[in-house]
Amino acid sequence: MTTPCFGCAAKVTLSNQEIEESIAEQLALEINLVTDDEWQYRQNICQKCPQRVGPTCGKCGCYYKFRTALAVKTCPEGKW
């Protein structure tokens, strides 16, 4: 399965594996991350959200697994 990037102007389509690899690479560069428990809590909310479009938040365009890991980010719908 491939998913278009909703956050970019470019029309990019990535496989789920490519998305996971991209998220992991970017998270390795980040220093202000939430705890594993908080990350899982946030992801659980996103996984049930009607705004989610596959691995992407339909509201802000971010990959939700990336956004939920960042301590400085909040849910654009105010859910976490």
Biopython code that builds the backbone (N, CA, C, O; Angstrom):
import numpy as np
from Bio.PDB.StructureBuilder import StructureBuilder

atoms = [
    (1, "MET", "N", (0.848, -1.179, 0.000)),
    (1, "MET", "CA", (0.000, 0.000, 0.000)),
    (1, "MET", "C", (0.889, 1.235, 0.000)),
    (1, "MET", "O", (1.924, 1.262, 0.666)),
    (2, "THR", "N", (0.490, 2.242, -0.738)),
    (2, "THR", "CA", (1.192, 3.514, -0.748)),
    (2, "THR", "C", (0.246, 4.618, -0.311)),
    (2, "THR", "O", (-0.967, 4.521, -0.495)),
    (3, "THR", "N", (0.803, 5.656, 0.262)),
    (3, "THR", "CA", (0.013, 6.749, 0.787)),
    (3, "THR", "C", (0.568, 8.064, 0.287)),
    (3, "THR", "O", (1.777, 8.286, 0.361)),
    (4, "PRO", "N", (-0.293, 8.954, -0.228)),
    (4, "PRO", "CA", (0.200, 10.264, -0.637)),
    (4, "PRO", "C", (0.533, 11.122, 0.576)),
    (4, "PRO", "O", (-0.058, 10.952, 1.643)),
    (5, "CYS", "N", (1.466, 12.031, 0.415)),
    (5, "CYS", "CA", (1.831, 12.978, 1.466)),
    (5, "CYS", "C", (0.886, 14.165, 1.372)),
    (5, "CYS", "O", (0.877, 14.873, 0.365)),
    (6, "PHE", "N", (0.091, 14.390, 2.412)),
    (6, "PHE", "CA", (-0.855, 15.489, 2.416)),
    (6, "PHE", "C", (-0.226, 16.785, 2.904)),
    (6, "PHE", "O", (-0.802, 17.858, 2.725)),
    (7, "GLY", "N", (0.953, 16.699, 3.521)),
    (7, "GLY", "CA", (1.599, 17.875, 4.068)),
    (7, "GLY", "C", (2.528, 18.567, 3.094)),
    (7, "GLY", "O", (3.062, 19.630, 3.414)),
    (8, "CYS", "N", (2.738, 18.009, 1.930)),
    (8, "CYS", "CA", (3.693, 18.568, 0.973)),
    (8, "CYS", "C", (2.973, 19.100, -0.265)),
    (8, "CYS", "O", (1.896, 18.630, -0.633)),
    (9, "ALA", "N", (3.586, 20.072, -0.882)),
    (9, "ALA", "CA", (3.057, 20.557, -2.154)),
    (9, "ALA", "C", (3.344, 19.544, -3.257)),
    (9, "ALA", "O", (2.580, 19.415, -4.214)),
    (10, "ALA", "N", (4.471, 18.820, -3.107)),
    (10, "ALA", "CA", (4.837, 17.805, -4.097)),
    (10, "ALA", "C", (3.894, 16.619, -3.974)),
    (10, "ALA", "O", (3.419, 16.303, -2.883)),
    (11, "LYS", "N", (3.632, 15.981, -5.070)),
    (11, "LYS", "CA", (2.791, 14.785, -5.056)),
    (11, "LYS", "C", (3.698, 13.571, -4.873)),
    (11, "LYS", "O", (4.191, 12.990, -5.840)),
    (12, "VAL", "N", (3.904, 13.203, -3.611)),
    (12, "VAL", "CA", (4.800, 12.118, -3.254)),
    (12, "VAL", "C", (3.962, 10.967, -2.726)),
    (12, "VAL", "O", (3.044, 11.183, -1.935)),
    (13, "THR", "N", (4.260, 9.767, -3.148)),
    (13, "THR", "CA", (3.583, 8.582, -2.642)),
    (13, "THR", "C", (4.629, 7.635, -2.095)),
    (13, "THR", "O", (5.591, 7.294, -2.784)),
    (14, "LEU", "N", (4.440, 7.207, -0.845)),
    (14, "LEU", "CA", (5.396, 6.332, -0.172)),
    (14, "LEU", "C", (4.721, 5.054, 0.279)),
    (14, "LEU", "O", (3.523, 5.034, 0.564)),
    (15, "SER", "N", (5.503, 3.985, 0.342)),
    (15, "SER", "CA", (4.991, 2.739, 0.907)),
    (15, "SER", "C", (4.970, 2.878, 2.426)),
    (15, "SER", "O", (5.622, 3.763, 2.979)),
    (16, "ASN", "N", (4.227, 2.010, 3.095)),
    (16, "ASN", "CA", (4.185, 2.036, 4.558)),
    (16, "ASN", "C", (5.580, 1.862, 5.142)),
    (16, "ASN", "O", (5.916, 2.509, 6.134)),
    (17, "GLN", "N", (6.391, 1.006, 4.550)),
    (17, "GLN", "CA", (7.753, 0.792, 5.033)),
    (17, "GLN", "C", (8.578, 2.069, 4.882)),
    (17, "GLN", "O", (9.326, 2.430, 5.791)),
    (18, "GLU", "N", (8.453, 2.747, 3.758)),
    (18, "GLU", "CA", (9.180, 4.003, 3.550)),
    (18, "GLU", "C", (8.744, 5.073, 4.547)),
    (18, "GLU", "O", (9.567, 5.853, 5.028)),
    (19, "ILE", "N", (7.461, 5.107, 4.851)),
    (19, "ILE", "CA", (6.946, 6.057, 5.838)),
    (19, "ILE", "C", (7.544, 5.761, 7.203)),
    (19, "ILE", "O", (8.032, 6.669, 7.875)),
    (20, "GLU", "N", (7.512, 4.500, 7.619)),
    (20, "GLU", "CA", (8.062, 4.108, 8.920)),
    (20, "GLU", "C", (9.548, 4.434, 9.005)),
    (20, "GLU", "O", (10.017, 4.922, 10.033)),
    (21, "GLU", "N", (10.293, 4.169, 7.933)),
    (21, "GLU", "CA", (11.725, 4.463, 7.909)),
    (21, "GLU", "C", (11.973, 5.964, 7.997)),
    (21, "GLU", "O", (12.882, 6.403, 8.701)),
    (22, "SER", "N", (11.180, 6.742, 7.294)),
    (22, "SER", "CA", (11.317, 8.191, 7.315)),
    (22, "SER", "C", (11.034, 8.747, 8.708)),
    (22, "SER", "O", (11.760, 9.614, 9.193)),
    (23, "ILE", "N", (9.999, 8.258, 9.338)),
    (23, "ILE", "CA", (9.654, 8.694, 10.694)),
    (23, "ILE", "C", (10.784, 8.338, 11.650)),
    (23, "ILE", "O", (11.192, 9.174, 12.456)),
    (24, "ALA", "N", (11.297, 7.111, 11.576)),
    (24, "ALA", "CA", (12.379, 6.677, 12.463)),
    (24, "ALA", "C", (13.638, 7.523, 12.264)),
    (24, "ALA", "O", (14.296, 7.896, 13.234)),
    (25, "GLU", "N", (13.967, 7.820, 11.022)),
    (25, "GLU", "CA", (15.143, 8.656, 10.738)),
    (25, "GLU", "C", (14.979, 10.052, 11.332)),
    (25, "GLU", "O", (15.908, 10.591, 11.934)),
    (26, "GLN", "N", (13.812, 10.624, 11.161)),
    (26, "GLN", "CA", (13.596, 11.974, 11.675)),
    (26, "GLN", "C", (13.557, 11.991, 13.202)),
    (26, "GLN", "O", (14.096, 12.909, 13.820)),
    (27, "LEU", "N", (12.931, 10.995, 13.813)),
    (27, "LEU", "CA", (12.872, 10.956, 15.274)),
    (27, "LEU", "C", (14.260, 10.790, 15.886)),
    (27, "LEU", "O", (14.505, 11.265, 16.995)),
    (28, "ALA", "N", (15.162, 10.127, 15.184)),
    (28, "ALA", "CA", (16.526, 9.957, 15.681)),
    (28, "ALA", "C", (17.243, 11.298, 15.785)),
    (28, "ALA", "O", (18.219, 11.413, 16.526)),
    (29, "LEU", "N", (16.786, 12.304, 15.066)),
    (29, "LEU", "CA", (17.397, 13.633, 15.093)),
    (29, "LEU", "C", (16.771, 14.557, 16.145)),
    (29, "LEU", "O", (17.325, 15.608, 16.466)),
    (30, "GLU", "N", (15.635, 14.162, 16.667)),
    (30, "GLU", "CA", (14.906, 15.005, 17.621)),
    (30, "GLU", "C", (15.427, 14.798, 19.050)),
    (30, "GLU", "O", (15.876, 13.709, 19.408)),
    (31, "ILE", "N", (15.358, 15.863, 19.856)),
    (31, "ILE", "CA", (15.837, 15.745, 21.240)),
    (31, "ILE", "C", (14.723, 15.920, 22.270)),
    (31, "ILE", "O", (14.875, 15.477, 23.408)),
    (32, "ASN", "N", (13.633, 16.540, 21.909)),
    (32, "ASN", "CA", (12.563, 16.820, 22.850)),
    (32, "ASN", "C", (11.365, 15.920, 22.558)),
    (32, "ASN", "O", (10.375, 16.345, 21.962)),
    (33, "LEU", "N", (11.484, 14.652, 22.999)),
    (33, "LEU", "CA", (10.447, 13.652, 22.740)),
    (33, "LEU", "C", (9.658, 13.354, 24.008)),
    (33, "LEU", "O", (10.159, 13.529, 25.119)),
    (34, "VAL", "N", (8.436, 12.908, 23.832)),
    (34, "VAL", "CA", (7.619, 12.480, 24.967)),
    (34, "VAL", "C", (8.070, 11.089, 25.414)),
    (34, "VAL", "O", (8.832, 10.418, 24.718)),
    (35, "THR", "N", (7.595, 10.672, 26.571)),
    (35, "THR", "CA", (7.895, 9.324, 27.050)),
    (35, "THR", "C", (7.209, 8.300, 26.154)),
    (35, "THR", "O", (6.291, 8.639, 25.408)),
    (36, "ASP", "N", (7.648, 7.060, 26.228)),
    (36, "ASP", "CA", (7.017, 5.994, 25.445)),
    (36, "ASP", "C", (5.536, 5.849, 25.797)),
    (36, "ASP", "O", (4.705, 5.623, 24.918)),
    (37, "ASP", "N", (5.211, 5.980, 27.086)),
    (37, "ASP", "CA", (3.808, 5.859, 27.513)),
    (37, "ASP", "C", (2.962, 6.991, 26.920)),
    (37, "ASP", "O", (1.848, 6.754, 26.452)),
    (38, "GLU", "N", (3.488, 8.212, 26.938)),
    (38, "GLU", "CA", (2.760, 9.350, 26.371)),
    (38, "GLU", "C", (2.602, 9.196, 24.868)),
    (38, "GLU", "O", (1.552, 9.506, 24.306)),
    (39, "TRP", "N", (3.656, 8.714, 24.226)),
    (39, "TRP", "CA", (3.614, 8.496, 22.775)),
    (39, "TRP", "C", (2.515, 7.505, 22.426)),
    (39, "TRP", "O", (1.741, 7.736, 21.497)),
    (40, "GLN", "N", (2.442, 6.402, 23.166)),
    (40, "GLN", "CA", (1.415, 5.394, 22.900)),
    (40, "GLN", "C", (0.023, 5.952, 23.166)),
    (40, "GLN", "O", (-0.907, 5.688, 22.404)),
    (41, "TYR", "N", (-0.126, 6.717, 24.235)),
    (41, "TYR", "CA", (-1.412, 7.347, 24.563)),
    (41, "TYR", "C", (-1.881, 8.239, 23.410)),
    (41, "TYR", "O", (-3.034, 8.160, 22.986)),
    (42, "ARG", "N", (-0.987, 9.079, 22.911)),
    (42, "ARG", "CA", (-1.327, 9.982, 21.815)),
    (42, "ARG", "C", (-1.654, 9.210, 20.537)),
    (42, "ARG", "O", (-2.613, 9.535, 19.837)),
    (43, "GLN", "N", (-0.861, 8.200, 20.243)),
    (43, "GLN", "CA", (-1.115, 7.406, 19.033)),
    (43, "GLN", "C", (-2.464, 6.710, 19.087)),
    (43, "GLN", "O", (-3.173, 6.645, 18.083)),
    (44, "ASN", "N", (-2.821, 6.191, 20.254)),
    (44, "ASN", "CA", (-4.123, 5.533, 20.401)),
    (44, "ASN", "C", (-5.264, 6.489, 20.069)),
    (44, "ASN", "O", (-6.244, 6.094, 19.437)),
    (45, "ILE", "N", (-5.138, 7.731, 20.489)),
    (45, "ILE", "CA", (-6.154, 8.733, 20.181)),
    (45, "ILE", "C", (-6.191, 8.993, 18.672)),
    (45, "ILE", "O", (-7.263, 9.024, 18.067)),
    (46, "CYS", "N", (-5.017, 9.178, 18.076)),
    (46, "CYS", "CA", (-4.951, 9.454, 16.635)),
    (46, "CYS", "C", (-5.497, 8.294, 15.801)),
    (46, "CYS", "O", (-6.164, 8.516, 14.790)),
    (47, "GLN", "N", (-5.221, 7.083, 16.216)),
    (47, "GLN", "CA", (-5.668, 5.917, 15.450)),
    (47, "GLN", "C", (-7.179, 5.833, 15.367)),
    (47, "GLN", "O", (-7.715, 5.249, 14.425)),
    (48, "LYS", "N", (-7.877, 6.407, 16.338)),
    (48, "LYS", "CA", (-9.338, 6.383, 16.359)),
    (48, "LYS", "C", (-9.971, 7.659, 15.806)),
    (48, "LYS", "O", (-11.193, 7.752, 15.683)),
    (49, "CYS", "N", (-9.140, 8.627, 15.480)),
    (49, "CYS", "CA", (-9.641, 9.945, 15.072)),
    (49, "CYS", "C", (-10.228, 9.908, 13.653)),
    (49, "CYS", "O", (-9.609, 9.353, 12.745)),
    (50, "PRO", "N", (-11.401, 10.487, 13.460)),
    (50, "PRO", "CA", (-11.996, 10.533, 12.116)),
    (50, "PRO", "C", (-11.233, 11.450, 11.153)),
    (50, "PRO", "O", (-11.432, 11.366, 9.941)),
    (51, "GLN", "N", (-10.372, 12.314, 11.667)),
    (51, "GLN", "CA", (-9.564, 13.195, 10.820)),
    (51, "GLN", "C", (-8.369, 12.473, 10.197)),
    (51, "GLN", "O", (-7.772, 12.970, 9.242)),
    (52, "ARG", "N", (-8.020, 11.300, 10.735)),
    (52, "ARG", "CA", (-6.844, 10.570, 10.257)),
    (52, "ARG", "C", (-7.103, 10.013, 8.860)),
    (52, "ARG", "O", (-8.173, 9.477, 8.574)),
    (53, "VAL", "N", (-6.097, 10.154, 7.998)),
    (53, "VAL", "CA", (-6.136, 9.613, 6.642)),
    (53, "VAL", "C", (-4.923, 8.690, 6.515)),
    (53, "VAL", "O", (-3.825, 9.137, 6.183)),
    (54, "GLY", "N", (-5.131, 7.404, 6.780)),
    (54, "GLY", "CA", (-4.005, 6.469, 6.795)),
    (54, "GLY", "C", (-3.024, 6.873, 7.879)),
    (54, "GLY", "O", (-3.418, 7.049, 9.032)),
    (55, "PRO", "N", (-1.746, 7.024, 7.533)),
    (55, "PRO", "CA", (-0.744, 7.402, 8.535)),
    (55, "PRO", "C", (-0.653, 8.912, 8.756)),
    (55, "PRO", "O", (0.223, 9.384, 9.480)),
    (56, "THR", "N", (-1.553, 9.664, 8.134)),
    (56, "THR", "CA", (-1.456, 11.122, 8.130)),
    (56, "THR", "C", (-2.634, 11.757, 8.858)),
    (56, "THR", "O", (-3.764, 11.273, 8.787)),
    (57, "CYS", "N", (-2.345, 12.852, 9.560)),
    (57, "CYS", "CA", (-3.409, 13.658, 10.150)),
    (57, "CYS", "C", (-4.022, 14.495, 9.041)),
    (57, "CYS", "O", (-3.335, 15.295, 8.406)),
    (58, "GLY", "N", (-5.305, 14.313, 8.811)),
    (58, "GLY", "CA", (-5.981, 15.058, 7.765)),
    (58, "GLY", "C", (-6.159, 16.526, 8.099)),
    (58, "GLY", "O", (-6.461, 17.324, 7.211)),
    (59, "LYS", "N", (-5.982, 16.894, 9.334)),
    (59, "LYS", "CA", (-6.135, 18.278, 9.768)),
    (59, "LYS", "C", (-4.858, 19.089, 9.529)),
    (59, "LYS", "O", (-4.921, 20.214, 9.032)),
    (60, "CYS", "N", (-3.681, 18.511, 9.887)),
    (60, "CYS", "CA", (-2.427, 19.283, 9.772)),
    (60, "CYS", "C", (-1.482, 18.741, 8.702)),
    (60, "CYS", "O", (-0.567, 19.448, 8.280)),
    (61, "GLY", "N", (-1.686, 17.504, 8.256)),
    (61, "GLY", "CA", (-0.830, 16.940, 7.220)),
    (61, "GLY", "C", (0.373, 16.176, 7.721)),
    (61, "GLY", "O", (1.119, 15.610, 6.921)),
    (62, "CYS", "N", (0.584, 16.144, 9.040)),
    (62, "CYS", "CA", (1.738, 15.428, 9.602)),
    (62, "CYS", "C", (1.482, 13.924, 9.647)),
    (62, "CYS", "O", (0.341, 13.469, 9.738)),
    (63, "TYR", "N", (2.577, 13.165, 9.579)),
    (63, "TYR", "CA", (2.454, 11.754, 9.920)),
    (63, "TYR", "C", (2.203, 11.698, 11.422)),
    (63, "TYR", "O", (3.018, 12.191, 12.201)),
    (64, "TYR", "N", (1.095, 11.108, 11.835)),
    (64, "TYR", "CA", (0.717, 11.174, 13.238)),
    (64, "TYR", "C", (1.716, 10.478, 14.149)),
    (64, "TYR", "O", (1.879, 10.891, 15.297)),
    (65, "LYS", "N", (2.390, 9.432, 13.673)),
    (65, "LYS", "CA", (3.369, 8.765, 14.524)),
    (65, "LYS", "C", (4.573, 9.657, 14.810)),
    (65, "LYS", "O", (5.245, 9.486, 15.826)),
    (66, "PHE", "N", (4.845, 10.602, 13.923)),
    (66, "PHE", "CA", (5.914, 11.561, 14.153)),
    (66, "PHE", "C", (5.439, 12.669, 15.086)),
    (66, "PHE", "O", (6.092, 12.963, 16.087)),
    (67, "ARG", "N", (4.326, 13.272, 14.765)),
    (67, "ARG", "CA", (3.824, 14.396, 15.557)),
    (67, "ARG", "C", (3.569, 14.000, 17.004)),
    (67, "ARG", "O", (3.853, 14.775, 17.918)),
    (68, "THR", "N", (3.040, 12.810, 17.221)),
    (68, "THR", "CA", (2.716, 12.375, 18.585)),
    (68, "THR", "C", (3.956, 12.160, 19.446)),
    (68, "THR", "O", (3.851, 12.135, 20.672)),
    (69, "ALA", "N", (5.113, 12.008, 18.838)),
    (69, "ALA", "CA", (6.350, 11.785, 19.583)),
    (69, "ALA", "C", (7.001, 13.084, 20.050)),
    (69, "ALA", "O", (7.858, 13.058, 20.933)),
    (70, "LEU", "N", (6.615, 14.202, 19.481)),
    (70, "LEU", "CA", (7.268, 15.470, 19.770)),
    (70, "LEU", "C", (6.605, 16.180, 20.947)),
    (70, "LEU", "O", (5.402, 16.444, 20.930)),
    (71, "ALA", "N", (7.407, 16.484, 21.971)),
    (71, "ALA", "CA", (6.878, 17.113, 23.181)),
    (71, "ALA", "C", (6.321, 18.507, 22.916)),
    (71, "ALA", "O", (5.434, 18.960, 23.640)),
    (72, "VAL", "N", (6.816, 19.187, 21.905)),
    (72, "VAL", "CA", (6.382, 20.562, 21.640)),
    (72, "VAL", "C", (5.139, 20.637, 20.755)),
    (72, "VAL", "O", (4.633, 21.732, 20.510)),
    (73, "LYS", "N", (4.643, 19.518, 20.277)),
    (73, "LYS", "CA", (3.474, 19.506, 19.393)),
    (73, "LYS", "C", (2.217, 19.149, 20.171)),
    (73, "LYS", "O", (2.268, 18.465, 21.193)),
    (74, "THR", "N", (1.095, 19.627, 19.663)),
    (74, "THR", "CA", (-0.210, 19.278, 20.210)),
    (74, "THR", "C", (-1.095, 18.792, 19.064)),
    (74, "THR", "O", (-0.775, 18.973, 17.889)),
    (75, "CYS", "N", (-2.192, 18.184, 19.426)),
    (75, "CYS", "CA", (-3.166, 17.726, 18.446)),
    (75, "CYS", "C", (-3.898, 18.944, 17.888)),
    (75, "CYS", "O", (-4.363, 19.785, 18.658)),
    (76, "PRO", "N", (-4.010, 19.055, 16.552)),
    (76, "PRO", "CA", (-4.732, 20.202, 15.985)),
    (76, "PRO", "C", (-6.227, 20.198, 16.318)),
    (76, "PRO", "O", (-6.910, 21.207, 16.142)),
    (77, "GLU", "N", (-6.724, 19.064, 16.795)),
    (77, "GLU", "CA", (-8.126, 18.971, 17.214)),
    (77, "GLU", "C", (-8.259, 19.127, 18.727)),
    (77, "GLU", "O", (-9.372, 19.084, 19.252)),
    (78, "GLY", "N", (-7.139, 19.308, 19.441)),
    (78, "GLY", "CA", (-7.163, 19.497, 20.899)),
    (78, "GLY", "C", (-7.416, 18.234, 21.699)),
    (78, "GLY", "O", (-7.839, 18.308, 22.853)),
    (79, "LYS", "N", (-7.162, 17.071, 21.105)),
    (79, "LYS", "CA", (-7.454, 15.796, 21.774)),
    (79, "LYS", "C", (-6.334, 15.331, 22.694)),
    (79, "LYS", "O", (-6.559, 14.483, 23.558)),
    (80, "TRP", "N", (-5.129, 15.873, 22.521)),
    (80, "TRP", "CA", (-4.014, 15.588, 23.437)),
    (80, "TRP", "C", (-3.066, 16.760, 23.498)),
    (80, "TRP", "O", (-2.066, 16.709, 24.215)),
]
sb = StructureBuilder()
sb.init_structure("model")
sb.init_model(0)
sb.init_chain("A")
sb.init_seg("    ")
for serial, (resi, resn, name, xyz) in enumerate(atoms, 1):
    if name == "N":
        sb.init_residue(resn, " ", resi, " ")
    sb.init_atom(name, np.array(xyz, "f"), 0.0, 1.0, " ", f" {name:<3s}", serial, name[0])
structure = sb.get_structure()
